[in-house]
Amino acid sequence: MRVLRSLLSLSAACAVLLAACAPAAAVTPAVVRETVEVPVTVPPEVVEATVEVPVTVEVPVDVPADAGALVVYSGRAESLVAPIIAQFAEATGIDVQVRYGSTAEIAAALLEEGANSPADVFFAQDPGGLGAVAEAGLFAPLPDPLVGLVDPRFASPDNLWVGISGRARVVVYNTDTLSPDTLPTDLAAFTDPAWRGRLGWAPTNGSLQAMITAMRVTWGEDETRAWLEGVLANEPVAYENNSAVVAGVAAGEVEVGFVNHYYLYRFLAEEGEGFQARNYFLPGGGPGSLVMAAGAGRLVNGPNEANALKFIDFMLSTVAQQYFSSQTYEYPLVAGVVTPPGLTPLAELNALPLDMVQLADLAGTTALMSEVGILP
């Protein structure tokens, strides 16, 4: 009965949320009644088991015959966000077109296109890209109630963008050669020559660059430059992306890597507990203990304002927040969403107390990395 009551509660919540996302019938008189399947993960404490149980809840929604269009420029990987974007499109009937690329690439495209961009929403991996677009005056303010759903540190103080999910920076380490008690408490120690040939990173990754931006904010330019030069002297292996870093650590190509926390969970889900890598959240509270937000903003010249707001509102709904928590292993930024077993709660991390808006100077970070010789 506890499971049944929980499922009925989830179904009711989903119905309310998705019905709220549907455009008003006044927009177009013809309305079609459809049933949308919404996957929801029931937490272990509900089913009194040691594993999460995926449940599909059927939600009836009113979908206008012509709900309009939406163009999303996504700096988030298609493999991560395409399923939840498709769920939004199915629930609302909106014709959603998505352009994918790295956050830096998409931000650059928006800056180049300016007022001529067809984009309605910029969905970014990190605050650096969002900040660059905001500083160019390309975002329109979001409604206070929408931004108010998340902690103020994960949103623009001017309501120009809002965080959708959280990602913690961690050190991923090889369990055959290291353990948490052999790892340092902050990033500064990795310039020690003892780490030569043992480090891996993805220099072109936006999240790594956001972490280096946090260094510049907290340590200053000189100390950050010295850290970059020290790590470079230790001959780190440069990987294409975070997934490759985690795989390299588990394979013993390197012993530690600088990545976001959620990549490990995908490997564990696929390969089991025998996978020879684990996360270590640096307890020192410095730039290596950064918790970032992936977020979204509405383009001021986007032609589909109402649909853009519906999209962002949906991404902050319980349904979407549970998707990010259960399917991509990111931190939900809206209260009341269950996190996967084994993931340290966000409130328990000794995170660097930094507002995301302070990570906006991505250009300054990439310039510094180029001067040091890390980027071309």
N, C-alpha and C positions, 0 to 999 in steps of 0.2 A: 504493500500500500504506500509506503514512503516513496518508492520509485514512481508509482503511478501519480501520486500527488505532485511530485517534483516535475514529471514530464508535462502534466497538465498546466502547471504554473509556467514552465518554460514556453509551452505552446501559446499560452495567453499573452505572455510578454512579447513573444516574437510577432504575434498578430498585431498587437498595438503598435509596435515599432515599425513594422513594414507597412501597415496601413497609413501611418503618419508620413512615410516616405512617398506614398503614391500621390501624383498630381491631382489637383482638384478636378472634379468632373466638369466644372464650368469651362475648363480649357477646351474640351472637346466633348460633345454630347454623348458620343458612342462609348460605352464602357463594357469591357469584357471581364467576366468573373473567371479567375484562374486560381489554381492551387500551386503554390511554390514549395518545394522541399528545402528545408533549412537544416543543415547538419549542426547539431549542438552536442557538446561533450558534457556528459553528466559527471560531476566530480566524485571521487572514490568515497567520500564520506556520505554521499547520498545512497549509493548502492551497497555500502558496507563491504567493499572489496578492495583489493590492492591495486587495481588497474582502473583506468578511465574507460567509460563505456560510451562509444559514439552512438548518438541517436539522431534519427531524421524526423523532424517535426514538419507536418504538412500545414501550411498557412494559407488560407484563402485571402486573396487581395483583389481589389478593384483596379484594373489596369486600363487606362484610357486607350482608345484605338490608336491615337497618335499622341504619345506622351512627349514628343520632341526629341532633341538630340543633346549630346554632351561630348566634348572633346577633352580628354585627360592626357596631359603630358606627364609621364611617369618616370621618375628617377629610381623607382623601386623595380627590382627584377620581376619579369613577367611570371616566373615560376612561383614567386611569393604572393603576388597580389592579384593575378588574373582570376583565380577562383572566386575571391570575394567581390571583385568588380563585376564578374559575370552574374553573381548572385544579386547584386544591386540592380543590374540591368533587367534580370528576369522578374524581380519583385516589383519594379516600377514601370516596365515597358519602355524605358528610355533607350534610345539608340546610342550606345556608348562606343566611341572610337578612342583607342588608346595608342599613343606613341611612346615606345619604350626606349630607354637609353640610360647611361649613367647620369647621376644627379648633376655632375659638372657639365656634361654634354647638353642635357635638357635645359639647364639654367642658361648656358651660353646661347642656345637656340632662341630662348625666350627674349634674351637681351638683344639679340640680333633682329628678331622679328618685330619687337616692340609692339606698337599699337596695331600692327597688321597680323599679329599671331591669331590663329584660329582657336587657340587653347582657352578653355574655360577654367580648368583646374590644374595646378602644378602639385603633384604628389611626389615629395622628395624623400630621399633616404636620410638626409641629415640637415641640420639647421644652416650649414654654410650656404647651400644652394638657395634655400628659402630666404636667407638674409640678403644675398646678392640681388635676387629678384625684388625683394621688398625695398631695398635701397634705391633701386631704379624707378620706383614709383609705379610698378606694374600690378600690385595687388590692391584689391578693394577691401575695406574693413569688413570683418565678419561680425555677425550679431553677438552682443554680449552673452546671451544665454548659451550660445553654441560654444564660445571660447571658455565660458565659465564651467564647462563640464570637466576640465582638466586642471591640474595644479598650475598656478601662474608661471612657474619656472619652465613649463613645457609649452609656452605659447608666447606669441609676440605681445609686448606690452601695449601695442597700438592695435591689437586685434587683426593684424594683417595675415597671420597664419596660426594654425593650431596643431599641436602634437596629436598624432594618431596612435602611435605605439612607441614603447621604450626599448632601448638596446643598451646593454652594459658592456663597456670595454673590459676585456679580461686577458690574462695570459693563459694560453692553452699549452699544456705541458705533456711530455711523453711519460707515461706511468712506469715504464721499464727503468728509466734512469733518474727520475725526479719524483719528489713528493712535495706537498705544500710547505712542510717545515724546512725544505732546502731552497725555497724560492724567496726572493727579496720582498720587502713590503711596499716598495714603490719602484717606478720606472728608472729612477736615477742610477740604480745599481747595475743596469744592463750595459753601461758603458765600460764596466770593468773588463780588462783583457781576458779574464777567466771565461767570459762568454763568447770568445772568438770562435766562429764557425758553428755556433749552436743556436743561432737566432734565425727566425723567419718572419717576413712581413710582406704586405702587399702595398707598395708605395703609392700606386695610383688609386687605391681605394678611398672613397670619400670619407668613410668613418675613421680611418687612420689619420687622414688629413684634418678631420675635425678634432681628433685627440691632440694633434700637434698644435692646432689653433688654441686649444685649451692650455697647452704648455705656454704658448706665447702670452696668454692672458694672465696666467698665474706665476710663471717663472720669469717672464720677460724675454726679449729677443736674444740677448747674449747667452743666457743659460740654455735656451732652446736650441740655438745654433750649436753650442758645445755638446749638447746631448745628441743631436743628429750626427755631428762629426764623430762622436765617440762610438755610436752604434755602427756607423758606416765603417769605422776602423776595425770593427769586429766581424767584418765580412758577412753580413746577413744574406741569406738566400732570399731573393726577390721572387714572389709568386704573383700569379695573375690576379688572384682574388682570395677572399677569406676561406672559402671552401678548400682551395688548394693548400693554403697554409695549414689548416687542420689535418688534412690528409697527409701532408708532409711530416707533421709532427708525429702522427700515429705510426707512420712508416719508418720513423727513425732518421729521416733525412736531416732534420733539425730537432732540437730538444724542446724549444719553446717558440711560441709565435704570438704576435699581437693581433687580436681579432675581436669581433663581437661575440657575445655569449651564446647566441642561438644556433650558430653553425654546428656546434658539437652535438646538440640534441638531435639534429637530423641524421647525423652519422650513427648515433646510438640507436635511433629508431630503426635504422636499416641494418646495422651490423651487430647490435646487441651490446651487452655490458663488457664483452671481451675487447671492444675497441680500445686501443692503447693510447688514449688521450683523455684528458679531463681539463675542466676550467678552473682557474684560480683568479678570484677577484682580488686585486691588490688592496690590502686593508689600509694603506697609508693615507688615503683621502686626497691624494694629489691628482694630477691630470690623467694618470693611469687608472684612476678610480672614477672615470667619467661615465655618467649615464646620459645618453642622448635620446632625442626624439626624432622619429620619422614623422613628417607632418605634411599638411596641405594648406594651400591658399587659393583664393578665387581671383582670377585675372580680371583686372578692372575693365578691359575691353572685350572680355568674353561675351559672346552673344546669348548665352544660355544661363543667365544669372540664377533663376529659380532652380534649375536642375543642378547647377553647381553647388548650391547650398544644400539641396537634398542629398547629394553625394557625400559631402563632408559630414552632414548630420548622420547619415547611415553608417559611415566609418567610425563614428563615436557611439553607435548603438550597442546594446548588449550583444546582439548577434555577431556583429563585426568584431567587437573587442574580444569575444570568446574565440572567434576564429584566429585572431592573431596570437592569443594565448595558447590555444590547444593545437593549432596547425603549424604555425611558424615559430612557436616557442618564444615570442617576444613578450615584453611586459605590457599588459593593458594599462591605459592611462585614465580610465574611468573606473570609479569605485564599484565594488561588488562583483567583479569578474574573477573566477577561479583561475589560479596559475597551475601549471603542470607540476606533478610531484617531483621533488628534487631541485626545483628552481628556487633559489633563495629569494624570499619576498623583497620587493623593491625597498620597503621601509627599513629592512634590516641591513642594507648595504651602506657602508661608510662612503657614500658617494660625494664627489667633489661638489660643493655648493656653488653651482654656476648656473646662471640663467642662459637658456639656449640662444638668446639674442646676442650674447657675447661671443658666439662662435661664427658670426657672420663673415668675418674677414678671411674667406677662403683664398682669395687672390693673394693676400699677403703671405699665407702659408705656402702656397705652391711656388711663389717667387723665392721664398727662403729655401725650400727644398731643392729648387733648381740651382740656386747659388752654391749650395753645399755639394751638389753633384748627384743627388738622389733621383731627381727628375730631369729629363732632357731640357 
